[in-house]
Amino acid sequence: MKNYLLNLHKAIFAFLSLICSFVAVHAQQKSNLNDTVILLEEVSVKPKFSLTSPDMMQALAHQRRIAGSTSLVEIRPDNQRIATIKDALKMQPGVMIQEFFGSNDQPRLNIRGSGIQSNPQRRGVYLLQDGIPVNFSDGSYVVGIMDAMTARYVEVFKGANALRFGAGTLGGALNFVSRTAQTDSTTSVKLEGGSYGTIGLTFTTGKRMGAWDMFVASTYNAQKGYRIYNENNRLTASINVGWKNQKHTIENRTFMHFTHLYFQMPGPLTLDQLLTNPKQVSVGVDLPFSMGPNILRDKPHRNVDMFRISNQTGIVLNAKSNLLASVYYQYADDRFAFPITISIPHSFNNDLGATLYYNYSTSKLQLSAGALASLGWMNRRHYINKDGKESFMFAWDKLHSANFTAFIEADYALNKQLHVVLDVHGVHNIRNSKDVFSDPTLRPWYSHMSRKYRYFYSENSTLNQQFTAFNPRIGVVYNPIQQKDIQLFANISNSYEPPTFDELVGTEVTSNINTSPKKLFSIALKKQTATTFEVGSKGRLTQLSWNVAFYNSWVTNEILEIKDYVRGLKRTENYPKTLHQGLEVGLQVASKPHVLGYNIGSFTLGAVYNYSRFIFKGGKYDGKYLAGVPQHYINSSLDYQHSCGFNGSISLELKPGNTPIDHTNTMFQPAYHVWNARLGYQFNSKWHIYVEMKNIANKRYSSSYVISDEIHNPAIPFPNFTAKQLTFFIPGQPRSVFAGLTWRW
């Protein structure tokens, strides 16, 4: 099947290349007849106000009234590579994404530090597709299923600014808004290829049919990878169908999404291994040189198949009020061969949910209220990992979660320049885990040293927990200059986050990392809460835009993962007090295309700076920095666009200083900087081509790492063997080149 797909891609690419060549020759023949060529920009007609498919102007108008930091990024896939969410969101202030294995996998997503300590990072941020939750009902998610390529735009709501979706987490929410035929009725085919066996194919088409419209999209991306055991691929397919009555007072839209995600996990290396040969993988316990997971033996990987269907109905009640109701269902088959605990949890997830939003608006008052409910059933079986395959089952849990949320928001304009926002958010969560393994005295375990099976006893790990929170919020927005897009804002809010099942149920290998788990436990955790103060400004003038925010979050009972690399321990605990403090700065300035009457094209300089000071307050780590968050992180780019069709950019990712990878601050990720460049050309309104180079200088650096609470020297009889021989660091992608061709008609 893989060879068939590869040959199919090659054939399509060759065919379209032939067509492209013919068009180019034909265009050159026409230019000989007339030296003056005028390229007309594509004109799109903006739809009227929509509840189920809001356009960017509508989304931006809403964001301008939020008393906090938000942003929106338009996705323009024709002339650039958007393989991961980092490609889409790297220039958004406050969003930090650490790549793991280079492409279709599970990058670590960090917004204000929420959930950053989990390995892999899979909680703390509310992921949405068209306002519908993508997180499982226990709050966890698989970040690799999000496909920015076919999105119209992505909204970023930090912290309590995501209240409109019922999200109360410290990290906020990301909302991926789908393209619809209302805004895009074209058909497009995009072909991509590049280093390390990278291939990509994207197809989209939209059609308007009177009161109905339909949009279909599909993407396929695959890569052999730059390391040993690094193959990955992702296939997505989506369709949305909308209907609107003649008076535009009732509209309905159905969304369907399918995603297949598979990636191998080449795992971490020691820093010396990374700098010497970043393509290698850990071979396990290789004394006296290194100690880490045995990648080629255990073959860690993840395979996820997810199907989602949702339906939204919007009703305009009158000139001042409207109603939006949604129902959704989500199914996922998730097999995760974890590289450290030598086990394969295999989960089957079923989630049901419904949302109801009401909006009322006058010249002075905007009132919003909402209710959300979701139910989830997770059937999770734990298998011994024997040579990368599921062997005997040693644990079986039936996990049930339920969530009930209600909120109300009042936005009152004191005058034309100042308005006050009051919010109240209440939530109740249920997390019940039931151990249904048939006989707790006959749980099998396996030794890779003796290659024999044995049995162990572990008590029934059934545990039921409930969490409740009440989160108020008050904010102000001030527009200092009337008729100008300038806002000053400030707010103080409470946030809340219950644990997921990944934190509540754990396994332990005990003293020998060459054995499968021999101990199970369930953990009674407290809810994580925080009080956050935020102040900042956002706005846009003729050629300058900015988004600046300072925040201070006092966090109570922060949910932190404890990982003992030597014993294979992986579990979670609450830390009493931490402080998350940061500054998020985003700036963009553009030049005018004409100078002294000459069209020289326009330059756009963008820069994002994130400062993070996350420290422990009291307790055993008092004064130490939380692991996993760089104190300084910078992204910048210089883009060029000419009306003749030529475009390009050069960008820099910079992480100055060392970042601790453990809470005791004894081991650090070194500083790094990476240069990237892109060149593109738009032949006419139909053809786009680009070439992109990542990591121009071919730097060897650590893009991410395994986060630990404490790092200890192994108790082994080698005096020169220290924690530096333990594998923690994940290599960043070396120099690579990608190219793409888009045909749109």
N, C-alpha and C positions, 0 to 999 in steps of 0.2 A: 504493500500500500504506500509506504514511504517513497519507494522508487517511482511509483506511478505518479504521485503528487509532484515529485521533483521534476520528472520528465514533462508533466503537464505544464508546470510553471515555465520550464525552459521553452516549450513550444509556443506558449502564449507570449512570452517575452520576445521571442524571435519574430513572431507574426506582427506584434505591435511595433517593434523596432523597424520592420520593413515599411509599415504604414507611415511611421514617423519620418523615415527617410524620404518617402515619396512626397509627404506634405512639405517638408523642408525644401526639396528641390522645386516643387511647384511654387512655393512662396518666393524663392529666389528668382524664378523666371518672371513672376509678376513684378518683383521689385525692379527688374531691368527696364520695365516699361514705365514705371513711375517711381522716382526716387523718394517720394514723400509717402511714408507709411504712418497712418494714424491708428494707434491702438485704443480702442474704446473700452473703458472699464465695464465689467458686468454690472448691470443694474438689477437690484432685487427689490421687490415691492413688499414693504412691511405689512404684516397682517394686523388686523385690529386686535384689541385687547383679548387675551386668551387666558383661561384658567388652567387648561390642561397642557398647553404648549406655549408658555410665555417666551417672547423674543428677548433679545439682550437689552433693548431699551427699557422694556417693562421690568426686567430683573434689576437693572441698574437703578431705576427710579425707586424700587423698593429698598435697595441697599442704602440709598442716600438717607433714608429715614431711620436707619438702625444706629443706635447710640453706641457704636463699637466698631472694631476693625473687621472689615469684610473685603473681599475682592472678587473679581470675575475675570476669567481668561477665555478669550475666543480661541477655538481650535481651528487652525488653518493647516490641514494635513497635506495639501497638494504639493507644496514645495519644501517639505522638511520631513524628517523621520520622527514619528511619535510612537515608539515601540512600548514605552513604559509611562507610568504616571509621572515619573521624574522628568521625562522629556516635556510633558505638558505643563507641569507646575513649578519648575525650577526657579522661575522668575516671580514667584508669589511670596511676598514677605510673610514670615512666620511659618512657612512650610519647609521643613527640612526632610529630605528623603535620601537614605543611605542605600546604595545598590548592594545587592548580595552577590548574585552570580552572573549579572550582565544583561539579562533580557527578561524572558517570560518566567518570573519566579515570584519572590515575596520580599520586595524591598521594605526597609524599615521606615515607617512613616511617623514623623514627629511634628505635632502641633502643640506647642507650649508644654511638651514633656509628658503628655498623657499616654500611658501604656508603653512608653519607650523601653522599659526594662524587660519586657517579655521577649523570649527567644523561641520562635520568631515573633516579631511584633504583630499582634492580631487583636488589639482592643484599644479603647481610649478615644477613638474617632468614630463618628457616625457617618457611614457611607450610604449615599442615596443615589438612586437612578430615577430622575424625573420626580423627585420628592418622595419616592417610595423606598423604605429601608432595604438595604442589601445585607446588613449585618444579620447573623442568625439571632434568634430571639433571646439568647443568653448574652448578647452584646459582642461576641467574637465575629471575626470576618476573615475572608481570604482576599488580601489586597490584590493579588495577581489576576483576579477575574475582571477587574475594572478596565474597560477598554476606552481610552480617551480618543482613539482614532476616529470613531464614528459619532462622537459627541459634538453638539453645536457649540456649547460652552460649558465651563465648569465653575461653579460658585464655591467660594471658600468662606465659611463662617467659623470664627474662632471663639472657643469657649461658649459662654451663655448667649452669644450673638446668634447661635443656631436654634434659639427657642422656638422659632416658627415651625420647626420640624419636630418639636417635642424633645429635642436633644438637650440633655443637661450635663454632658461630660465636660471635663476640663479641656479636651482637645477640640470640641466643636464638631463641625460637619463639613463634608465635601459632597456637593450635589452635582452629578453628571447629567446634563440635560441633553436629551436625544435630538437629533435632527428629525424634522418632519417635512412632509411635502408642502406644508404651508410656507416654509422658509427656503426649501431646497427641492425643486422639482426636476433637477438634472439627473443624469446617469453618469457614473464615473467608474473607471477601472484604474487601480494603482498597482504597479509592480515594483518590487524592491529586491535588492540583493546586496551582498557585501561580504566582509571578512568573516572568517570562522563558519562558513557554510550558511550564512544568513539568507533566507528567502522570505518574501512577504507578498501577499496578494490581498487587495481590498476592493470590494464591489459595493456600490451604493446606487440606489435608484428611487426616485420619488414620483408620485403621480397624483394630480388633483382631478377629481371626478364629481363636479358639482358640489353637493353638500359633503361629499366624502373625500378623504385623502389617505394615501398609504405610502409608507416609506420602508424600504428593505435595505439592510446592510449586512455584510459578512466580511470578516477578516481572517486571514490565516498567516501566522508568523512562526518560523522555525529557525533554529540555530544549533549547530553542532557544538558551539561554545569554544572559548579560548583555553580551557583547561581540560585535563583528563577527566572523563566522566562528567560532562557538562552539557549534555543535550537537553533541549527544551522546545516546547511548541505550545501554541495556543490557537484554538479555533473558536470564533464567535459567530453567532447568527442572531439577528434581531429583526423584528417587524413591529411597526406601530400603525394602527388604523384609527382614523379620527372621523367624527361626524359632527356637524353643527347645523342647527335649524336655521330657517331663513331670517328670523329676527335676531340671530346671534345671541339668544338668551339661554340656550341649552347646548352644551357640547359634551361629547363623550369620546374617550380615547382608550384603546386597549394596547398594552405593551407586552411583547413576548421576547424573552432573551434566552439564549442557550450558550454556555461556555464550556469548552473542554480545555483544561490546563494540565500540562505535564512538564515537570522539570526534575532533572537529576541534581543532586546536591554534592558538589565536590568538596565542600566543607572548608574548615579553617586550616591555617598553617601557623608555624612559629614565624616570628618576624624575620629571623635569619633565612628560613626556607622561602618566604615571600620575596625577599630582596635578591635571593640567589636564583630561584627558578619558580616564578609564580604559577606556572602551569601544572606543577606536580600536585599530588594529593597526599594526605596523611595515610600512613600504612598501619596505624594503630600504635601499639607499644613497641617502639624501636629503640631500645636502650643501648647505649647511653645518649642517643641523639635526640629523640623526640617522643612525645606521648600524646595521643589524640585518638579520634575515631578511626576505625579501620574502614575506609571508604570503599575500596575495591571488594572487600569481603561482605560488608553489610549493605552496600548499594543503596544508600539513603535517597529517597525521592518522594515526590508528592504527585498524586493524580486526583484531580477534582473534575467532576462533571456536575454542572449546575443548570437547572432550568427555573426560570422565573416568569410568572404571568401576573399582570395587574390590570385593573380597570379603573379609570377616573371619570367622574361625572361632575361637570361644573354647571351651576345654575345661577344666572343673574336674576336675583329676586326683584330688584328695582334699581333705580339710578344710584342708590347709596349702598347697597348690600349684595353680597353673593355668597354662595355655598359651594364647597368642593368636597366630594366624598370619594374615597378610594377603598378598594379591597385588593388583596394580593395573596399569592401562594408561591412558595419557594421550596425547591427540592435540591438536595446536594448529596452526592456520593463522594466521600473524601477519604482517600487512603494516604496515610502519611507515615513513611518509613523514617522515623526520627534517627538522626545520626549519633546520638549520645546514649540514650537509654536502651538501645538495641531492642526495640519493640516496634510494632506496627499497629497503631490505633486506626481502626477502620470505622468511620462514622457515617450513618445515614440520617440526614436532617430533613425534617418536614416542618415548615413554618407557615402559619396563617396569620393574617393581620388585616386591620381596617383602620382608616383614619377619617376624621370629619373636621373640616375647617369652616369657620364662619368669619366674614369680614364686613365691617360697617364703616363707612367713610363719609365725613362731612368736611366742610372747609376748616373746621377747628379740631375735630376729633376723628381719629382712626382707631377702631376697636377690632381686635382679632381674638378669637377663641378657638380652641381645638381639643379634640379627644382622640386618643390613639390606644389601640389594644392589639396585642400580638400573643400568640401561643406557639410553642415549639416543642417538638419531640425529637430527641436525638438518641438513636440506637447505636451505641459505641462498643465495639469488641476490640480487645487488645490481644494481639498475636505475638508470639516469639518471632523475631526476625532471624531467620536462618538463611544466610546467603542471599539476602535481599527479597526473600519471599515469605509469605505468611505460613508459619508452621502452626503448632498447637495453640489454641486459645487459652489464656490464663486469667482473663478478666472480662466481664460483660456487664455494662451499666446501661440502664435506661434512664435518660435524663430528660426532665420536663421543666420547661421554663414558661413563665407568663409575665406580661408587663401591661400595666394600665397607667396611662398618663393623661393629665388634663392641664390646660394652661389658659390664661387670659392675659391679654396685653392691651393697654390703653396708651395711645400716643396723642397727647394734647398739645396744640399749638398755643403758646401764651401770646405770641405775636407772629409777625411774618418771618422773624429771624430766629426765634427760640422756641423749641418744643421739648416737652418732658415725656419720658417713656417709663411706664410702670408695668412690671410683669410679675406674675405669680405662676409657679410651676410645681405641680404635685405629681408624685409617681409612687407606684407600688410594684415591687418585683418579687417573683417567686422563683427559687432555684432548688429543685428537688432532684436528688440523685439516688437511684435505687440499684443496689448490687444484686444482680440476678444470676450470678455464676452458680452452677448447679451444686458444687461441693467445694467449700473454701479450704478443706483439708487436702484436696488433690489438685492443686494448681501447679501446672508443669513449669519448670525452668530449664534452661539449657546452658551448658558450659562449652564455649568455643575452644577451650584448651583441651578438655578430655573428649569433646564431641559426644557427650552423653546427656540424656534427659534425666531429671530428677523431679521431685515434688516438694512444694513448700506450703505452709499454712499461713493464711492471712484472714483476719476477721472480716466479717461483713462490713462494707464501707458505706452503707446507706446513710444518707444525711439530707434532711430537709431544712431549708433556710428561707426567710422572707426579709425584705428590706423596704423601708418606706422613707421618703424624703419630701421636704417642702422647701422650694427654692425661690425666694423673692429676688427681684432685680429692679433697680432704678437707674435711669440714665437721662442725659440731656444732650441735645444736638443744637449747635449754634451756627448760624450762617452769617458771618460778619459782614459780607458784602452782598446786597441784594442783586439778583439777576446773575450771580456768579456761582459756579459749581465749586464752592468751598465750604467744608464742614469742619467744625471743631466738636469733639465729643468727649464724654466721660461717663463712666458707669461703675457701679458696684453691684456684685452679684454673688449668689451661691451656686455651686455646681455639685454634682453628685454622680457617683459611679459604683454600681454593684459589681461583684466579681463575676467572671464567666466560669463555665465548667472547666476550662483549661487551668484555672487557678484552684478550683475547688476539689478536683480529683487528680491524684498524682501517683507516680511510681518511683521506686528507688532500686538501684542495682546493688547497693551495699558495698562491700569492700573490694569487689573484683569487677572491673569494667569490662572484662571479657565474658561476663555472664548476662543472661537476660534478667529482667526484674524479678526480685524475690520478696518484695514488700509493696503493699498497696496502702494508701491512706486517703481519707477525705478530710478536708480542712474547713473548720468553721471560721470564716473571715468576717470582718466588719466592713461596712460600706466606706468607700473613700469619699470625703467631702472637701470642699475648698471654698474660701471666700476670696474673690478677686476684685481688685481695683484696677481700672483701665482708663487711660486718657490718651488722646491723640488727635490726628487730623487727617483728612483725605480730601482730595479735590483735583480739579483739572482746569488749567487755563489754556490759552491758545495752543501752545506747544510744550507745556510742562504739566506733568501729573505726578502726584505723590500719594503715599499711604504710610503713615507713621503712627505707631502705637507703643506706649509703654504700659506694662502690666506687672502686677504684684499679686501672686496667689499664695495664700496661707493654707497649706494642705494638711488635713488631718487623716490619719490612718491610710497613708498612701499604700496602694497595693504594689508590692515589689516581689519580683521572682528571686528565689534563692537557688543558686546553682553551684554545686560542688563538683568540679570537673573530675577530680580524682575518684570520688565515690559514685559518680553518676547521678547525684541527687538533683532533683528538679521539683521544687515546690514553691509555695507563695506564702508571704506573711504581710501583716500590716505594720508600717513604720509610723510611730505616733505623730511626729511633726516634721514637715519639710517646707521649704520655701522655694517657689518657682518665680523667678524675677527675670524680665527680659525686655529688650527693645527690638522692635521690628520696623525696618525702614525700607521702603520701596520708592525709587525715583525713576522718572523717565522724561527725557527731553528730546525733542525732534527738531531738525533744521528744516528750513523752507527749501523746496526743490529748485527754485529759480534764484540765481544770483547775477546781478547786472544784466538781466535779460536772457541769461543762458540757463538752460535746463541741465543742472548737474546732478539731479536726483536728490533724494532726501536721506539723511542719516538720523538714526534713532539710537540714543545711548540710554541703556537701562542698567540699573544696579539695585541689588537687594543685599541688605546687611542684617544679620540676626545676631543679637547678643543674648546669651542665656547664662544666668547665674542661678543654678539649681543646687541648693545645699540642704544638708540635714540639720535640724534644729533639735539639740538634745539627743539623748540616747547614745548608743555605742559608736555611732559614726558622726557625732556632733562636729559641725564645721567642715566636714568633708563634702566634696561635690558628688552629686548623683552621677553614676556612670551612664554613658551612652549619649550624652548631649554635648556637642562642641560648644565651647564658650563663645567663640567667634566663627561665623560662617558667612561667606560672601559669594554671590553669583553676579556676574556682570556680562553684558553683551553690547556689541556695536553692530547694528543692522543697517543695511543699505538697500534702497529700492529706487529703481529708475523706471520711468514710464515706458521705456523701450522694452521692458520685460526682464531686465537683468536684476538680480537680487543676491544678497549674500550676508554673511554675518561671521563675526569672530567672538568667541565667548571664553570666559575664565571662571572656573570653579576653584575657590581658595578657602582652605581651612588652616588658618595660622594657629600655631601653638599646639601643644599636646592635649589630648582628650583622655580622661581616665576611663578604663574599661571595667573597673571594679570599684565598689563603694568605699574601699579602704584607700583608694587612690595610690596604688603601688605599681600598676602597669598602665601604659598609655599608648594610644594610637598616635603615631607621629603626624606632624603637619604635612600638608601636601598642597600642590596646585596643579591644575590640569587645563590645558588650552584645547579648544575645539574650533573648527571652522566649517563653513558651509557656503557653497555657490549654487545658484539656481537661475533658471531662465524660463520665462513664460513666452512661448512662441506666439500664441494668440489666446483667445478665450478658452481654447480647448486643450492645449498641450502645456504641460509643466514638467520640468526636469530638474533634478538637484543631485549634487555630490557633496557628501559630508565626511569629514575626518574627525574622529574622536581621539583625544589624548595625543596630540600632534608630536610632542616631545618623547612619547613612549615612556612616560614615568612609571616606575614601579612604586606602588603605594597601597595602603590598606584603605579600601572604601568603606568597610564595616568590620564588625568583630562580634565575638560572643561576649555578652555582658554577664558579669559575675558579681556576687556580693563580696566575697573574699577569695583571694588566690593564695593557696598554700603550696609549699614545696612538697612533692610526693615523698612518701615514706619508703624510699627504695635505697639499696646500698650502693649508691654512686655519689661520691662527695661533690662532684662537679655538676650534677644534674639538679637544676633549679626550675623555678616556675617559668623561666624564659624558654625552656624546652617544651612547654605545653602549647598546644595549638589553639590560638584565640583569634587570629587575624585572617580576614578574607581579602584576597587580592582584588584590586580594581582592574578594570578592563584595559589591556594594553592598546597600543595604536591600532586603529581599525578604520576601514573606509566603507561607506555605504552609498548607494546610488538608488534613485527612484524615478519613475516615469508615470505621470498621471494623464489620463485622457478623459476629459469631461465634455459631455454634449447634452 
